[in-house]
Amino acid sequence: MLATILGSSAATSTRSARADEPSPLGGVWTSLAGDGGRSAIETEVDRAIAPLFSLIRTIARRRILESNPPIERLEIRIDGSHVHVDLGRGRVTRATADHWTNARSRTGESIRVRARLVSPTSLKLEQRAAEGGSRTLFRLEPGGTLVQDVTIDADQLPDTIHYTLRYRKQGA
């Protein structure tokens, strides 16, 4: 359904720290969940699609989970206003902060994508497609845990999907 784009780019300004200071969001992060967040994603998808007719629910579940697999490891790089997020399995977003750009999803769907540095410790990725969209907020907690909040809205879904995953920085 709504997969992260391959090699998209956009352009603008950013509220990040000075370009010569590394972003605290930058680095390689590993999931704190033993299953990479699979159970959290499946539980929320099942809740959101529960009202659908059984056959449609089975198809919707498969498609949503294929587009939103567990994330065992992710990498964030921020260089000035250039943002690179690699969620694995071909889900890579490359963008310049704050401008919408046309791109293609992993499945070839036409989408629009934008990365916004909300603060030095918070990054928002937004995607819009013909039938819905997603918002992913990465935020660094004071203890050093990276939290990923994902929200998915689609015209065919009876309810919004929202799940949260947590990560620890490698080498920390």
Contacts in CASP RR format, 6 or more apart in sequence:
PFRMAT RR
TARGET T0000
AUTHOR 0000-0000-0000
METHOD contacts of the structure
MODEL  1
MLATILGSSAATSTRSARADEPSPLGGVWTSLAGDGGRSAIETEVDRAIA
PLFSLIRTIARRRILESNPPIERLEIRIDGSHVHVDLGRGRVTRATADHW
TNARSRTGESIRVRARLVSPTSLKLEQRAAEGGSRTLFRLEPGGTLVQDV
TIDADQLPDTIHYTLRYRKQGA
1 63 0 8 1.000
1 64 0 8 1.000
1 67 0 8 1.000
1 68 0 8 1.000
1 129 0 8 1.000
1 152 0 8 1.000
1 154 0 8 1.000
2 67 0 8 1.000
2 68 0 8 1.000
2 105 0 8 1.000
2 111 0 8 1.000
2 127 0 8 1.000
2 129 0 8 1.000
2 132 0 8 1.000
2 133 0 8 1.000
2 134 0 8 1.000
2 152 0 8 1.000
2 154 0 8 1.000
3 67 0 8 1.000
3 68 0 8 1.000
3 91 0 8 1.000
3 105 0 8 1.000
3 106 0 8 1.000
3 107 0 8 1.000
3 109 0 8 1.000
4 85 0 8 1.000
4 87 0 8 1.000
4 90 0 8 1.000
4 91 0 8 1.000
4 92 0 8 1.000
4 93 0 8 1.000
4 105 0 8 1.000
4 106 0 8 1.000
4 125 0 8 1.000
4 127 0 8 1.000
5 92 0 8 1.000
5 93 0 8 1.000
5 103 0 8 1.000
5 104 0 8 1.000
5 105 0 8 1.000
5 106 0 8 1.000
5 111 0 8 1.000
5 113 0 8 1.000
5 127 0 8 1.000
6 90 0 8 1.000
6 91 0 8 1.000
6 92 0 8 1.000
6 103 0 8 1.000
6 104 0 8 1.000
6 105 0 8 1.000
6 106 0 8 1.000
7 92 0 8 1.000
7 93 0 8 1.000
7 94 0 8 1.000
7 103 0 8 1.000
8 93 0 8 1.000
8 94 0 8 1.000
8 95 0 8 1.000
8 101 0 8 1.000
8 102 0 8 1.000
8 103 0 8 1.000
8 104 0 8 1.000
8 113 0 8 1.000
9 94 0 8 1.000
9 95 0 8 1.000
9 96 0 8 1.000
9 101 0 8 1.000
10 95 0 8 1.000
10 96 0 8 1.000
10 97 0 8 1.000
10 98 0 8 1.000
10 99 0 8 1.000
10 100 0 8 1.000
10 101 0 8 1.000
10 113 0 8 1.000
10 114 0 8 1.000
10 115 0 8 1.000
11 81 0 8 1.000
11 96 0 8 1.000
11 99 0 8 1.000
11 101 0 8 1.000
12 81 0 8 1.000
12 96 0 8 1.000
12 97 0 8 1.000
12 98 0 8 1.000
12 99 0 8 1.000
13 81 0 8 1.000
13 97 0 8 1.000
13 98 0 8 1.000
14 80 0 8 1.000
14 81 0 8 1.000
14 97 0 8 1.000
14 98 0 8 1.000
14 117 0 8 1.000
15 117 0 8 1.000
15 118 0 8 1.000
15 119 0 8 1.000
15 120 0 8 1.000
16 23 0 8 1.000
16 78 0 8 1.000
16 80 0 8 1.000
16 81 0 8 1.000
16 97 0 8 1.000
16 117 0 8 1.000
16 120 0 8 1.000
17 23 0 8 1.000
17 120 0 8 1.000
19 79 0 8 1.000
19 80 0 8 1.000
23 76 0 8 1.000
23 78 0 8 1.000
23 120 0 8 1.000
24 120 0 8 1.000
24 121 0 8 1.000
24 140 0 8 1.000
25 76 0 8 1.000
25 78 0 8 1.000
25 120 0 8 1.000
25 121 0 8 1.000
25 122 0 8 1.000
25 123 0 8 1.000
25 138 0 8 1.000
25 140 0 8 1.000
25 146 0 8 1.000
26 75 0 8 1.000
26 76 0 8 1.000
26 77 0 8 1.000
26 78 0 8 1.000
27 75 0 8 1.000
27 76 0 8 1.000
27 77 0 8 1.000
27 169 0 8 1.000
27 170 0 8 1.000
28 73 0 8 1.000
28 74 0 8 1.000
28 75 0 8 1.000
28 169 0 8 1.000
28 170 0 8 1.000
29 73 0 8 1.000
29 74 0 8 1.000
29 75 0 8 1.000
29 76 0 8 1.000
29 146 0 8 1.000
29 167 0 8 1.000
29 168 0 8 1.000
29 169 0 8 1.000
29 170 0 8 1.000
30 72 0 8 1.000
30 73 0 8 1.000
30 167 0 8 1.000
30 168 0 8 1.000
30 170 0 8 1.000
31 37 0 8 1.000
31 70 0 8 1.000
31 71 0 8 1.000
31 72 0 8 1.000
31 73 0 8 1.000
31 165 0 8 1.000
31 166 0 8 1.000
31 167 0 8 1.000
32 145 0 8 1.000
32 166 0 8 1.000
32 167 0 8 1.000
32 168 0 8 1.000
33 39 0 8 1.000
33 40 0 8 1.000
33 70 0 8 1.000
33 165 0 8 1.000
33 166 0 8 1.000
35 70 0 8 1.000
36 70 0 8 1.000
36 71 0 8 1.000
36 72 0 8 1.000
36 165 0 8 1.000
37 70 0 8 1.000
37 71 0 8 1.000
37 163 0 8 1.000
37 165 0 8 1.000
38 69 0 8 1.000
38 70 0 8 1.000
40 163 0 8 1.000
40 164 0 8 1.000
40 165 0 8 1.000
41 65 0 8 1.000
41 68 0 8 1.000
41 69 0 8 1.000
41 70 0 8 1.000
41 163 0 8 1.000
41 165 0 8 1.000
42 65 0 8 1.000
43 163 0 8 1.000
44 161 0 8 1.000
44 162 0 8 1.000
44 163 0 8 1.000
45 61 0 8 1.000
45 64 0 8 1.000
45 65 0 8 1.000
45 68 0 8 1.000
45 161 0 8 1.000
46 61 0 8 1.000
47 159 0 8 1.000
48 157 0 8 1.000
48 158 0 8 1.000
48 159 0 8 1.000
48 160 0 8 1.000
48 161 0 8 1.000
49 57 0 8 1.000
49 60 0 8 1.000
49 61 0 8 1.000
49 64 0 8 1.000
49 157 0 8 1.000
49 158 0 8 1.000
49 159 0 8 1.000
50 57 0 8 1.000
50 158 0 8 1.000
51 158 0 8 1.000
51 159 0 8 1.000
52 60 0 8 1.000
52 158 0 8 1.000
60 156 0 8 1.000
60 157 0 8 1.000
64 152 0 8 1.000
64 161 0 8 1.000
67 105 0 8 1.000
67 106 0 8 1.000
67 107 0 8 1.000
68 150 0 8 1.000
68 152 0 8 1.000
69 89 0 8 1.000
71 87 0 8 1.000
71 88 0 8 1.000
71 148 0 8 1.000
71 165 0 8 1.000
73 88 0 8 1.000
74 85 0 8 1.000
74 86 0 8 1.000
74 87 0 8 1.000
74 88 0 8 1.000
74 148 0 8 1.000
74 167 0 8 1.000
75 84 0 8 1.000
75 85 0 8 1.000
75 86 0 8 1.000
76 83 0 8 1.000
76 84 0 8 1.000
76 85 0 8 1.000
76 86 0 8 1.000
76 123 0 8 1.000
76 138 0 8 1.000
77 83 0 8 1.000
77 84 0 8 1.000
77 85 0 8 1.000
78 84 0 8 1.000
78 117 0 8 1.000
78 123 0 8 1.000
81 96 0 8 1.000
81 97 0 8 1.000
81 98 0 8 1.000
81 117 0 8 1.000
82 94 0 8 1.000
82 95 0 8 1.000
82 96 0 8 1.000
82 97 0 8 1.000
83 93 0 8 1.000
83 94 0 8 1.000
83 95 0 8 1.000
83 96 0 8 1.000
83 97 0 8 1.000
83 115 0 8 1.000
83 117 0 8 1.000
83 123 0 8 1.000
84 92 0 8 1.000
84 93 0 8 1.000
84 94 0 8 1.000
85 92 0 8 1.000
85 93 0 8 1.000
85 115 0 8 1.000
85 123 0 8 1.000
85 125 0 8 1.000
85 138 0 8 1.000
86 92 0 8 1.000
90 106 0 8 1.000
91 106 0 8 1.000
93 113 0 8 1.000
93 115 0 8 1.000
93 125 0 8 1.000
95 101 0 8 1.000
95 113 0 8 1.000
95 114 0 8 1.000
95 115 0 8 1.000
96 115 0 8 1.000
97 115 0 8 1.000
97 116 0 8 1.000
97 117 0 8 1.000
98 114 0 8 1.000
98 115 0 8 1.000
98 116 0 8 1.000
98 117 0 8 1.000
99 114 0 8 1.000
100 112 0 8 1.000
100 113 0 8 1.000
100 114 0 8 1.000
100 128 0 8 1.000
101 112 0 8 1.000
101 113 0 8 1.000
101 114 0 8 1.000
102 110 0 8 1.000
102 111 0 8 1.000
102 112 0 8 1.000
103 110 0 8 1.000
103 111 0 8 1.000
103 112 0 8 1.000
103 113 0 8 1.000
104 110 0 8 1.000
104 111 0 8 1.000
105 111 0 8 1.000
105 127 0 8 1.000
105 129 0 8 1.000
109 129 0 8 1.000
109 130 0 8 1.000
110 129 0 8 1.000
110 130 0 8 1.000
111 127 0 8 1.000
111 128 0 8 1.000
111 129 0 8 1.000
112 127 0 8 1.000
112 128 0 8 1.000
112 129 0 8 1.000
113 125 0 8 1.000
113 126 0 8 1.000
113 127 0 8 1.000
113 128 0 8 1.000
114 125 0 8 1.000
114 126 0 8 1.000
115 123 0 8 1.000
115 124 0 8 1.000
115 125 0 8 1.000
115 126 0 8 1.000
116 123 0 8 1.000
116 124 0 8 1.000
116 125 0 8 1.000
116 126 0 8 1.000
117 123 0 8 1.000
118 124 0 8 1.000
118 137 0 8 1.000
121 139 0 8 1.000
121 140 0 8 1.000
122 137 0 8 1.000
122 138 0 8 1.000
122 139 0 8 1.000
122 140 0 8 1.000
123 137 0 8 1.000
123 138 0 8 1.000
123 139 0 8 1.000
124 135 0 8 1.000
124 136 0 8 1.000
124 137 0 8 1.000
124 138 0 8 1.000
125 135 0 8 1.000
125 136 0 8 1.000
125 138 0 8 1.000
126 133 0 8 1.000
126 134 0 8 1.000
126 135 0 8 1.000
126 136 0 8 1.000
127 133 0 8 1.000
127 134 0 8 1.000
127 135 0 8 1.000
131 154 0 8 1.000
131 155 0 8 1.000
131 156 0 8 1.000
132 153 0 8 1.000
132 154 0 8 1.000
132 155 0 8 1.000
133 152 0 8 1.000
133 153 0 8 1.000
133 154 0 8 1.000
134 150 0 8 1.000
134 151 0 8 1.000
134 152 0 8 1.000
134 153 0 8 1.000
135 150 0 8 1.000
135 151 0 8 1.000
136 148 0 8 1.000
136 149 0 8 1.000
136 150 0 8 1.000
136 151 0 8 1.000
137 147 0 8 1.000
137 148 0 8 1.000
137 149 0 8 1.000
138 146 0 8 1.000
138 147 0 8 1.000
138 148 0 8 1.000
139 146 0 8 1.000
139 147 0 8 1.000
139 149 0 8 1.000
140 146 0 8 1.000
140 147 0 8 1.000
141 147 0 8 1.000
144 168 0 8 1.000
144 169 0 8 1.000
144 172 0 8 1.000
145 166 0 8 1.000
145 167 0 8 1.000
145 168 0 8 1.000
146 166 0 8 1.000
146 167 0 8 1.000
146 168 0 8 1.000
146 169 0 8 1.000
147 164 0 8 1.000
147 165 0 8 1.000
147 166 0 8 1.000
147 167 0 8 1.000
148 164 0 8 1.000
148 165 0 8 1.000
148 166 0 8 1.000
148 167 0 8 1.000
149 162 0 8 1.000
149 163 0 8 1.000
149 164 0 8 1.000
150 161 0 8 1.000
150 162 0 8 1.000
150 163 0 8 1.000
150 164 0 8 1.000
150 165 0 8 1.000
151 160 0 8 1.000
151 161 0 8 1.000
151 162 0 8 1.000
152 160 0 8 1.000
152 161 0 8 1.000
152 162 0 8 1.000
153 160 0 8 1.000
153 161 0 8 1.000
END
